[in-house]
Amino acid sequence: MKHALVFGKFLPFHIGHAALIEFARRHSTRLTVLVCASDQETVPGEVRAAWIRETYAAQPEVEVQVLEYREQELANTSETSLAVAQAWADRFREVLPEVTLVVTSEPYGALVAARMGIEYLDFDVFRAQVPVSGTAIRGDVRAGWAWLPASVQRHYQRTVAILGTESTGKTTLAEQLAKHFKAVWVPEAGRDLIPDSTDFRQEQLLAVAAEHARRIAEVRAIAGPLLLLDTDVHITQSYARLLGQEYLTLPPGIYQQNRADLYLYLAPDVPLVQDGTRLPGPERTRLEALHRQTLADFNIAYYEISGGWAERWAQAVTLIETQFRLEVRL
C-alpha cells in the first residue's frame, strides 16, 4: 500500500491544490492532506481542513489532518532551503511515520522526501497546468474568485443588507451597488406580496419573511464574493410592530439566510415620494423609529448613511470596500 502525503497551508484552498490532490490520489492507495497552520495566520487550520474535507467527502481514501505549529519553531516560508526542508521533514515523520510518498508542486518537496527517506513525485511545479497561486488570491480575493472551490467561496462571500424606512432609496442603491461591484442583489419580497403599505395583515408579513429568505437562499448559492440584500427580515419584523403586535415567531433558518456581514441603514433625510401605496409622513416617521428599535432588540449593529444621493452612494461604496479589506483578508 502506498500512503501519500500532500502538505501546505491551503490559505486559501484553491483548484490548483485540488489538481495536486487528484494527482496524488491517482498515485497512491491512501492519501493524507496535512494543513500546516501557524500561530500567526488569521484563518484557523480546522476551517481550512473543513474546506478540503467537504470537497473530498466522497473519497474516503483522502484524510485531512491539521498540524498546528509556532513560527518560532518552524519557518513559514515557501523558499527552497535545505535546513528548512529538513526541519519540516522531521516534524512530518513525527506526526505521520507511516507515509511512503511525498507529492508537492514545490521544489523543496524533493528535499523533504529525501530527508524522510521516502519516494517523491512532483506535480506542475511551474504552474503550467493550473496557473494560480495562493499568494495571488490573497492579494485580491475577488479577482481570484473563480479559482476557489464552493466550500471556500461560501466562507469568503460577504453579504451587505441595505435597510431603512420607506422611500429612502434602498432598492435604487442596491441596484446601483450591484452594477458597480458586479455583484448580485436580492430585491425585497415585501413590495411584491404587499403592494400597499397602508393595508396588510400578519399572515402577509409571515409570507414576506419566508419568501425573502427563499430568494436569498436561491441567490446566495450562485452569488460571487458580494451579495446585496434590499431590506431583510428585521425590516419585516418592524412592520409587525407597526400593527401593534409582537415580533413574528420565525424559524431560525430564516434569520440564518438573512445574515449579513455589513448593515447599511439609510436615514430618512430625503423627501418622501408618495405614490399612493406608501405610508403617510407621520406613519413613515413612526416606522423609522420602530426599525431602529427592532435592530437594537435583535442586536444588529449598523452604519447610518445620510445626505443627498451622491453622498449616500459615496458612503456606501467606501463602507463596502472597507468591509472587503478588513474581512476578506486571508
N, C-alpha and C positions, 0 to 999 in steps of 0.2 A: 504493500500500500504506500502510495506517495502522498505525503502530507505537506502541502504548500503553505507558504506564509507570504501574505501581502501586507505591508505596513505603510503608515503615513498618518498625517494629521487630518486629512479629509476636511479641510477648512476653506471652502465647503466641499462636500462630496459632489462630484460632477460627472458628466458622461465619459470623460477621459479616464477617471477612476473605474467607472463601470466597465469600460473596454478592457482595462488591465485585469480586473477581477474575472471577467469572462475568459480571457486568455489563460489565466491561472487555473480556472476551473477545468478547461479543456486538457490541461497538462497534469492533473492531479486527481486523486480519488477523494481527498479531503482538503478543505481549504480554510485556513484561519485568517480573517482580516483583522489586523490589530490597529486600533485607533490610538495613536500616541497623543495624549493631551497634556499640555504643560500647565504649570500653576500660573502662568502669565497670560493665557489665552481666555478670551471672553465667552466662547461657546463651550459649554461642558462636553466632556468626552462622551457621556451617555446620550446626549442629544445627537451627536454625530453618529454614534453607533446605531441609534434608532433609525436614522435615515437609511443606512445601509441594510439593516435588518428588514425594514419594510420592503426595500427593493428586491431582496433575495428571499422573501418569505416562502416562496415555493421551491427553494433549493436547499434542502436540509443539510447538504454536504458543506454549505457555507456557514461558518461560525464566526460571529463578530465578538471581539473582546476589546476592552479598554485598558490601556496601560497609562496610568497617571504618573507623571514624573515632575521633578523640580528642575528648573533650568540651571540652577546652581550645580546640579549633579550631572545632567546630560545636556549637551548642546542642542538648541533648537535651530538647526541650520540645514539648508539643502545643498551646501557646498560639499564637494568631494574632499574628504580628509581621512587619511588612514587612521589617525588617532581617534577621531570622532566615530568612524565606522566601526572600529574595534570595540569602543565603549558601548555602542548600541548593540552590537552583536553579542556581547557578553550578557547584556540585560535580556535580550531576546532568548538566549539559551537558558537563562534562569526561569523565565516565565513559560517558555514553550520548548522544553527539551526534546520533544518528540518530532519536531518538524524536520523534513528531509530536503526541502526545496525552497529557495527564496526567489520570488518573482517581483521585479520592480521596473519602473520606467526611468530610473536614475542611475548614473554611472557608479555611484557608491554602492549599489546593490551587490556588485561582484566582490567588493571588499568585505561586505557583511557576510556573504555566503562563505568566502574563503576563511574568515575568522571562525565561523561556526563549523567549518569542515563539511559543508553540505553542497548540494547541486545548486546551480544558479541559472535562471533564464531572464533575459531582458525583453522588454516589450515597448516598441515605439519610443525609444529614447529621445529621438529628435522631434517628437510630436508631429510626425508626418501624417499619421492616420487620424489622429484626433487633435487638431491644433488648438488646444485650450490649456490653461494653467490656473491653479487656484489663486496665484498672485494677481493675475489679470482680473479675475472675477472679484477678488477682494477690493480691487481698485474701483470697480464700477459694477455693482450687482445688477443694476437694471440692464446694462449693456450685455452682461453675460447670462441673462435670464434663461435663454434658450438652451444653455449648456447644463442647466440644473434639473435633476430628476424631480418628479412631482412631490416627493416627500420633503425635499429641500425647499422647493418653491413655496409650499404651504408655510414653512417656518419663517420665510423672509417676506412673504406677502404682507403689505401694510394696508390697513383699512382706515379711511377717513370718513367720519359721519358729519354731515352738514345739517345743523339744527337751527331752530328759530321759530318764531311765531309766523302767522300768515302774512304773505306779501312782503317778505324780506329778501326775496331773490334766491332762495335755496336752490330751486330747480335750475335757474339760469346759471348760477355759479357752478353747480355740479357739472352741468353740460360743458361749460367753458373750460373747467379744470380738466375734465376728461379729454377734451381735444388737445389742450396744452401739453398734458403729460402722456398723451397716447394711452390713456387708461380706460377702464370700463366703469360705468356708473349704473346704479340701480335706481330707477325712478320710484317715487313713493307710490304706494298702493292706495293711499287714502283718497286721492283725487279721483281715482277710477271707481272705487267702491262707494264713496260718499261724495257725490257731486255737489252737494250743498252743505256747507259747514254750519248752517243755521238749523239744520234738521237731520238729526242722526240718533241712533239708539246704541245701547251697549252691545247688542249682538253684531252690529255692523263693525264696531271697534274690534271685537274679537276676530272677525273675519279679516279685517285690515292687518292686524298683528300677524295672523297666520299666513296670509298671502305675501306680505312684505318679507317675512322670514323665508318663505319658499323661493321668492325671487332672488334673494341674496344667496341662498344655498346653491341655486342653479348657476348663478354667475360666478360665485367665488371659486367654483371648481375649475373654471376656464380662464379666470382673470389673470392678468400679469402681475407685476410687482406692486401695483397700486389699484385699489378698489375704492370707489367713491359711493357713499350712500346718501341719497336725498331723503333726509329725515330717518328716524329709527323708532324702535319700539317705545322709547321713553316719551317721544312726542305723542304717540298714540295713548300712552298712559295719562298724559296731561288732559286729553280730551275726556277721558273718563271722569276726571276730577271736575272738569267744566260742567259735566252733567250733574254734579253734586254727589257722585258716587265714590266708592273706594277704588283703589287701583285694581285693574283687571288681574285675575288669577290666571297666569300663563305657564305653560310647560317650560322647564329650564332650557330646553333646546332652542326656544325662540330667542332667549337672551344670548345664547351662545352664538347663534347665527348673526345676531345684530352687533356682536362685539366689535369694537373699533380701537385702533391704536391712538387715534387723534380725533378729538371732538372740536369742531368749529361752530361757535354759536353766533348767529347773525343778529346784531342788535336791531331793534325796531326804529331806527332813526332815519328811515327812508319813508316816503309817502305811501300810504295805503292805496293800492289800486283796487278799487271796488268794482267787481264785475257782476254783482248781484248774487254771487254764491258764497261770498266770504263774510266773515263776522263783521258787524259794525265796529267802529272805532273803539268804543268803551269795552266791548267784549274781547276785542283783539288785545287790548292792554291787559285785561284780566287774564286771558290765556297766556300771555307772555310771562306774567308773574307765576302762573302755575307751571309753566315749562321750567323755569329756574328752580322752583321748589321741588319739582319732580327729580331733576338732575341732582339736586342736593340730597334728596331722600334715597336715591339709588347710588350715591357716592360716585357720580360721574364728574370728573374734572374736565373743564373745557377752556378753550381760548375764545375770548369775545372778539368779534370782528365788527367794526363800525365805520362810519363815514360814508362818503359817496361811493359810487360803483367802482371807480378806478382805485380808490383806496382799499375797498374791500377785496378787490382782486389781488392787489399787491400784497396785502396782509396774508391772504390765503396761500398764495404761491410760496411766500417766504416761510410760513409755518410748515407747509408740506415738505419743502426742500430741507428744512432743518430736521424734520422728523426722519427723513431718509438718512441724513448724515449721521444722526445720533443712533438710530435704531437699526438700520440696515448696515451695521458695521460688523465685520467678521473678525 
